[in-house]
């Protein structure tokens, strides 16, 4: 029996044709390539890296283009990759090279360069990832995609690598102290996360951080966010997520409190917080009907966190609150880009 000869000899023309065919398939990360005006990030990147002020005439290896490095961070967040896996996948996958506008044989940043760039944009309080998120959010505002007619507030867990400490060490960490041997700068201390916390929800135990987000109910775009240890109750960052343009807030019953009601009154916001039953005070039929109506809209925030989980946004491989904040900022930004590309289509 004869079979089709699939080989074309690996000539130059077949290679070019293959790359062109792959470039036409706008799936995965490639959906973002043409949908996003990447040039809007260059001024922010120049500011937070300091590349535009450094004198490179004195020698030394020239850095990679910060816009290329930023796109690598978006690629990494989109696929939930480690630095080492990112380096390998860029060299291995044509779609990744296409997204980054790289060609076969071009220099690819290694894992250490990717790590250094992430550290660089946050160094000395530069808050690079927050500024990059704000840059894109301003674009969304300018295009009227964040209507502010109704915003949903909720939080999701970001699991950190679990620590194997003694009870005494965990007690010290919980009190804000670093146990002996966990000093900053020491080899052991560099591997110990003294900012992450344990918590329990719905009989499930979590260790790490929380991504508190305010999501536009209409467009399902993330408008603002905050990062805290996992033990911080959702309601404690409620006011931090609000701004003067909000009109109405929807949230689950965990946010129902006298303090939050006063915050909503102070900001003149409509309150659509779900009601909760108390001991000896069950919900009435009207209360249940109200909760059902609010839940139909509030559930849209679960779509957001579900999409981010699909992109492995809940997979955190680094140590410390500052790096967790950067992780959340980049994941929230990547989600907004993905959602923006969908809305553009």
N, C-alpha and C positions, 0 to 999 in steps of 0.2 A: 504493500500500500504506500502511495506517495503522499507527502505532506507539503504544504505551502512553505516555500523558502522565505522566511521572515527577515533574513539578513540582507542589508543593502551595502555591506562592505564598510560601514562606518565612515563614509566619505564626508567632506566638509559640508556639502549641500544638504545631505540628509540630517546632519547635526543642526544646521541653521533652521531647517524646516521644522524639526522637532521642537526647538526652542520657541519658534514663532507660534506653533500650535498650542504649546503650553501657556504662552503669554495671553492667548485669547480666552482661556478658561478662568474667568473671574470668580474663583471660589476660595474659601478659607481666607488667609491673610491677604491674598491678592485683591479682595473686595475693597480693601482700604487704600490701595496704591493710588488709584486715580480719583477716588471719592474725596480724599483729604488734600487740602492745600498745605503741603508740608512746609512751605516757605514761611508761614506765619510764626513758626516756632523758632526760626533762626535767631531773631533778636534776643529772645529769652535765653536760648542756649549760649549765645555769646556772652550774655551777662553772667550766667551762673557758672560757666566754665572759666571765664577770664581769658579765653584764647585771643580775644580781640585787643587786649591790652599788653599781652606778653611779647617781649622782643625775641623773636626766633632767629634773628641774624647772628646771635652769639654761638649758635651751634646746637647740637642735640637733634634727636629724631623728631620730625614734624608729627604732630598728632593726627589721628584720623579726623575726618570732617565730623563735627559734633552732631550734625543732622543725621549722618549715617549711624552714629552711635545711638542716637535717640530712637531711630527706627528699629535698631536691633533690640532695644529695651521693650518697644511695643511688640515686636515679634516674639520676644521671650515671654512677655505677659500673656499674649494671645494663646500661646501653646503650653504655658506652664513649664518652661524648660529651665534647667540649671545652666550656669555659665558654661560648663564643659559641654553639655549637650547642645547648647546654642552654637558654640564654635563649630562643632562637628556637623550639625544639621545645615548650617549655612553653606559649608563646603560640599555637602552631599546632595542637597535638594535644589533643583533648578527653580522651583517656585519661590524659595527663600531668596536665592540670588536675584531673581527677577524683581521681587519686592524691594530689594535693597539697591537695585540698579548696578549689580556687580556682574562681571563677566568671568568666564573660566580663566584662571591664572591670576586674577586680581588678589591683592592682599586682603586677608580676612582677619579682623581683630580676634586675638586669642582670648581664652577665658579670663586671664589676669587683666587684660585691657578692659574687658567688659565690667569686671568687678571694680577696677580703679575708676572707671567713668561714673558708675553709680555712686561711689564714695565721693567723687569730685563735686558732683552737682549738689550734694548736701553739705559739703564741708563748710565750717565756720558759719553755720546758720543760713546758708544760701537758699534753702528750701526750694531747690530746683524742681522737684517733682510736683510740689504744690503750685508753683508758678506756671508750669507747663499745663497742668490741669485747668488752672484759671484762664490761661490763654485760649484754650479750646472752648471753655465754657462761655467766654465773651463772644466767640464766634457764634455759638448756638443762640445766645441771647440776641445778637444782632440780626440773626435770621428768623427770630420769632419762634424758635422751636421749643423754648421753655416758657409755657404760657403763664405759669404762676397762678392759674385759677384754682388749682388744688395740688397740694404736695403731700406725699406719703413718707412717713418717717419710720424706719425700721433698722435692724442691725443683724449682721451675720458673723459667725465665728471664723477666725483665721487660726487654724491649728499650727502651733509651733512644735519643733522637735521636743519630745518629752525629756525632762531632766530626771536623772536618777540620783536624788539627794537623800540625805537622812532627814528624819523628822525635825531634828534640831536645826539643820540648815534651812529647811523649808520655812520654819518658824521665823528665823532671822530674815529671810528674803521677804516674807509677808510683812514684816515690820519695817521694811525699807532698808535693811542692812545687808552688806555683803559678807558672807561667812569667811573665816580664815582660809586662805588658799584660793579664794575667788576674786582676788584683787584685780582691778582693771590693768591690762597690760601683761598680766601673767599668762603663761600657756593654758593653765586650767581655767582661769577667769575668762579667757577669750572664748571658751566653749560653753560657758554657763550663762543662760538667759535669766537675769535677775529682774527683768521687767515684766515678763509673761506671768500670768496667774491662772490658777485652777478655778473652775466654776462648774456648776451642775444645772442642767435645764432639761425638763421632761425626762428625768431619770438617766440622762446621758451626761457623762463627764467630759469636759473640754479643757484643754491647756493651750494658752496662747493669747490672742488678742481679738478685738472686735472691730469690725468695719461698720460704723454708724453712718447711714446715708439718708439723704432727703432726695426723693425721686419725684419728678414731675408726673402727675397722674395721667396726663394726656399722651405725652410723647415717650414716657418711660426712660427719660434721660436723667442721669444723676446730676443734681444741682449743687449739692454741697455734701461734705462728709467729715468725719472725725475718727481718729484711731485711739483706742484705749486698751488697757489690759482686759482680759476676758471677764474678770470679776466685777468690773464697773457696770452698774445697772443701766439699762438702756435710757431710762428717764433722766439720768444725771447729765447727759449732753444734749438734752432736748432743745434748750434755748440757744445753744451754740450753733445749731444747724439752721436757725431761722434767719431771715433778713427782711428788710422793710418792704420788699415787693411781694411777699407772700400774702395770699388772701384767705386760704383755708388750709387746715392741716388734718390729715387722716392718719390714724395710728391705731395699733392694737391696744387691748385693755391694760397691758403692762405700763403704758404711759399715763394711765388715768390716776391723777393725784391732784390734791389741792394746789400744790406748788405749780404744776404745769398749767392748770386752769388759770391761775393768776398771770402766768407768762403769756398765755394766749390773749387774755384780756388787755394786758399791757401793750401788746403789739396789735391789738384790734383785729384778731384773726378769728375766723369761724372755727369752731371746735367740732370735729367729727371723730372723736376718740371713741372706740368701742367700749361699751359698758361691761362691767364685771360684777359677778354676784359676790356678796359678802356673807359671812356667817349669819344665819337667821334672816337673810334678806336676799332671796333668790330673784332671778330676773323675771320680770313680768312678760306677758305675751307681746306687749308693745315694745319692750326692751329687746326682745329676741328678733322682732321684725326690723327694728332699727339696726341692730348689729348685722343682720343679714344683708341689708342694703349697703352699709359701710364696707362690709367684707368683700362685696362684689367688686368694689373699686380698689380697696386696699390690697387685694390679692395680686395686683399688678406688680407690686414691689417684689413678690416672690418670683415672678418671671425674670426680673432683673438679676436677683441673686442666683437663680437657677442657671441663667446664661453664663454668669461669671463663674459658677462652679464648673460648668462644662468647659470653660477656658482654664480651669485649674487655678482660679484666683484664690481659692482657699488653701492652696499649698504654699506654705511659707518656709523657706530654707535658710533664713538668716537669723541673726540674734540681736535683740534689743528693740526698744520702742521706736527709736528713730528710723531704723531700717524697716520695721513693720509699717510705719507711717508712709515711707517711700513705696513699699510694696503695695499698700492700699491705694495710694495716689495713682500709681502707674496702672494698676488693675482697673480702677474706676475710669481712668482716662481711656484705656484700651476698650473697655465696654462702651463708653460713649462714642468712640470712633466707629465701632462695629454697629451700634444702633443708628448712628448718623448715616452710615453707608446704606443701611437697610431703608431708612426713611427717604434717602435721596432716590433710591430705585422706585 
